[in-house]
Amino acid sequence: MSINSKKRRDSKKAKAKRSSTPLLPPALYQLNRFRKDYIKSWGVNSKGHLDQGHYGWMAERLVGYPRTLEIGCGVGHSTLALLKQGHTVVCIEENPHCIAATQRLVSESGYSVAVIARETPKSLDDNAYRLIYKDIGSVPQADCLLIEGDALNDPKLEAWLEQQPKFDSVACWLLGTHDARGHNIAVDLASMPTPREHRIFVQNNVYEVADRVLRSGGILTVIDRAETPSNEALVTKVMDHHREQASVTSLVVKTVDHTPHVESEAQGAMRMLFTPGEDTPPDLTAETLPDFSLCSTTSVKP
C-alpha cells in the first residue's frame, strides 16, 4: 500500500469515528473547549513563571511543612516543586486536563501519583451545567494524589479532607479559571462577575477549609499577583485584606513576602489584566499602573 493510500484510509477511519461519536450538549462542549483553552494558555504563562524561578520560590514558603494540600495544580510545575522539596501532596483541581498534564509531569519526574476521577458533567440547558462529584472513599498511597474537585463548592470533598490526618500546610497559589466557569450553576455570577471576585471567593473558602484541616502550628500560604508591597503602608494593606478573609477562622495572618514578576509576552500567553478594586484611584491610567510582584501571605493555625 502506498503512503498516499494509507493516508486516505486513515483519514476515512478518523472521519467515520468522528461521525459515530455522540455530540456533546452545547454547555458541555463549551466546558471541554474552554478547559482545553485554559491549559494551553496557562502552559505558556507557567513556563514564564518557571523561567523566573517562581515555583522554587513558592515552595520555599513551605519548608518544614511537608504534608501539603494544594489548591489547583495548573500544568504541574508547582506540584513538582513541592515534591522535589520532599513534600507529599494532595491536590484539588477542577480541570481534568490540568490533572492529566500534572500526572504526566510528576510521573516523568520519577514520583508516584494517583488520580481520583470524580466528576460527571450534566447539561442543564445550552448555557448551564452542573458538575456532580461522587464520594472519594479510600485512596492509594502515592507521593502525589490528584483529586477532581471544586475548591469553591464541593461538600463531599471537604468532608473527606476533614477525615484525613491533619495537614502541615495548605498552598493556594496563582488561582485561575477557564471561561466556562461562570456557566457552572455552583458559581454565583452576580457575586463573582470577574476573575478577581472569583479568586477572592475561592480564597475565602480556602481560609475556612484550611482552618478545619490544618494541624496546630500549620500554615496557609496564599500567593497572587498584586501591587508590589514596597513600603509599610502597602504591606499593611495586603495584611488587612487577608485579615478580613481570615476573620471568620482561627488563622492568624503573620507575614507578607514578594518576588519580582515579569508578565509573559510569549505568543498564546494569558494577559494578566488589572481589575480595579474599591480603593483604586479613579484617575488611574495605563501609564500609572502600579508595579506588580508575586505576593505571598502566610497565616498560621494556632
Secondary structure, 3 states (H helix, E strand, C coil): CCHHHHHHHHHHHHHHHHHHCCCCCHHHHHHHHHHHHHHHHHHHHHHHHHHCCHHHHHHHCCCCCCEEEEECCCCCHHHHHHHHCCCEEEEEECCHHHHHHHHHHHHHCCCCEEEECCEEEEEEECCEEEEEECCCCCCCCCCEEEEECCCCCCHHHHHHHHHCCCEEEEEEECCCCCCCHHHECCCCCCCCCCHHHHHHHHHHHHHHHHHHHEEEEEEEEEEEEEECCCCHHHHHHHHHHHHHHHCCCCCEEEEEEEEECCCCCCCCCCCCCCCCCCCCCCCCCHHHCCCEEEEEEEEECC
